[in-house]
Amino acid sequence: MEPKFKNLMKPLKVGNFIFKNRLVAANSLPHFLQGPERYPADSVIAHYERKAKGAAVTTCMGINNFSAGQQMPMDADFSHFPDYDLYDTNCQNYLMQLADAIHYYDSIACMGIFVGPPSCYPIMKWEIGEVPPVKPGEMAPPAPRHFTIEKVPAHNAPHEYSKEDLEKVCTSYAEQAEILKMLGYDMVSIHMCYRANLPSKFFSPLSNQRDDDLGGSLENRMKFPLEVLKKVRERVGKNFLIEILWSFEDEEGGYSIDDSVTFLNEAKKYIDLVQLRAKNVDDAHPTGFELKEVPFLDKAAYIKERVDGLVIGSVGGYHYPETCDKAIADGKVDLIYAARAFVSNPDYVKCITEGREDDIVPCLRCNKCHGRGPNDPFVSVCSVNPTIGLEHKLDRLSTPVDKIKNVAIVGGGPAGMRCAIFLDERGHKVTIYEKSDALGGAIKHSDYVSFKWTLKDYKNYLIHQMDKRENITVKLNTTATPELLAKENYDVIISSIGAVPAVPPVKGIDTVEIHSANDAFVDPDSLGHKVVVIGGGEVGVEAAMHLEEKGHEVTVIEMRDSLAADSTMIHYREMLEASWEAHKGCDALLGCPVSEVKPGQVCYTDKDGNPGAVDCDSIVVSAGMRALTDEALSFYGIAQEFYTLGDCKRPATVQQATRAAYAVASRI
């Protein structure tokens, strides 16, 4: 029987290499998975091993040229660009181990070169010593030699470089690629997008202000990036793949997509592949606020129609195999580049080849794989894959199953359902008790909110898993009690009954009708035209935007100095802010604690201590959640094992609930 996604799974010959399918694990690495070592840590090798099991090409983040230890964790987005030392033979040993691990799974080993601040361009300067005199007839020893490393600054403006320095930069790229080839890598991925590195800065008229033959016209601005690629090709020869990361167009006032076509038709003399990306780094990591599933596919197709003889792929939102397969079948791209698909699903390709595409866990596009929030350590997590960052120690974290157990889970929210899936995978039998008429718990509201479509997909995935797994039984409209569960003789009870909206101790709040954020999401028509949202965290902001879309006029009052202060900082917050700005019917008062609530009015104190008030028809309170801890603990003592899980312990995100669900299941 032919594969269901035969276009996506079809091998591709590129140069002298065979790609086992059309899926590339694009440049990515969880932040701080790599320690201070100048070589790939075991945790990193394990991470890329998992990707290599499915991906045709596994692209490693790795070369950030002498930047190690230069940033504090929260200062910049460079902690997932390790700084492996290509020039140290001890480090080279581990770099070869990484390539070998990727090759074990018949994946192409690719290393990325991204020169982020405060990096430099290194180049070896060889010194040859004198050969000592020898007696007649004796063989002369080789001349002693050693090298030092000259470091050319990497982040000056294009007009600040002499042509001599630019020649050194070209040589540096070529030298690094040659070392990678020597270490067993098949391919180098050179970052040339977002005006983040020198070649792309030269190409863009926004950053290239030179007045010589390397600036001004498109022809002139192309010269330096093309010279980089020419030098690399000359050093590595034909039996090595060269890829560039390229923004299909620039920001307003910069280069156009047709300029990219012109450039790529010249660059194809030296390169084999191009990974097309958005014009800026945040757009390249689309979130739920982007309602298109794959927003840049048509841009890639435009370029592919006009550039022959170059393997073309694009990145940005690729996840569902149906979409990916069709993109290949329609001839819009040759390759699908995905990062988050492999983060959220390390067994992504296995699910496809085994006909289990419905087991692929939807990515929330929350971008927590780039860190959580500004008040957290800058460490990567995944909201739907609890094993990210743990790949190298999963065996010792999980308890072997000694016998099949009968488990009851009280609560059918995301934590309860996800725990049931993990327990089923370990062979246990699970019964979920849900007091309402539908599963979903705290994420049911995603059915009603336009920009929550990724969360809705995830909720529906969980419910589908409950339906398809024979060892999971769901009892809806059933309020679990200790007495009820005691009659069933369960081996394990997991209490996952969630939380309820918290009500802040504000004067008068118990004398007026208030609504929860969930009410605003699910039933906006029950609210009046003018709405005040008390609390401008991420949930409050989202409730306000949803109400605005439904025709309401909304004012958010927040005691902190910024809205959604704890939201994901990298590749998410800017898009949240852009979405907020686009909702013209929303306003916010910041640094304003609420002092009193009256019928039709919310009073506050501004940052200068002055009183103020906002008139309204309805009041929404978004002040966090209160864990139902006492209710959860009432189920203790009726089974040999007892666990609490999810919001009933402490209000949590989907990511925290998922990690906790996995941890509980792995111990049963």
Secondary structure, 3 states (H helix, E strand, C coil): CCCCCCCCCCCEEECCEEECCCEEECCCCCCCCCCCCCCCCHHHHHHHHHHHCCCCEEEEEEECCCCCCCCCCCCCCCCCCCCCCCCCHHHHHHHHHHHHHHHHCCCEEEEEECCCCCCEEEEEEEEECCCCCCCCCCCCCCCCEEEEEEEEECCCCHHHCCHHHHHHHHHHHHHHHHHHHHCCCCEEEEEECCCCCHHHHHHCCCCCCCCCCCCCCHHHHHHHHHHHHHHHHHHHCCCCEEEEEEECCCCCCCCCHHHHHHHHHHHCCCCCEEEEECCCCCCCCCCCCCCCCCCCHHHHHHHHHHCCCCEEEEECCCCCHHHHHHHHHCCCCCEEEECHHHHHCCCHHHHHHCCCHHHCCCCCCCCHHHCCCCCCCCCCCCCCCCCCCCHHHHHHHCCCCCCCCEEEEECCCHHHHHHHHHHHHCCCEEEEECCCCCCCHHHHHHHHCHHHHHHHHHHHHHHHHHHHCCCEEEECCCCCCHHHHHCCCCCEEEECCCEEECCCCCECHHHCCCEEHHHHHHCHHHCCCEEEEECCCHHHHHHHHHHHHCCCEEEEEECCCCCCCCCCCCCCHHHHHHHHHHCCCEEEEECCCEEEEECCEEEEECCCCCEEEEECCEEEECCCEEECHHHHHCCCCCCCEEEECHHHCCCCCHHHHHHHHHHHHHCC
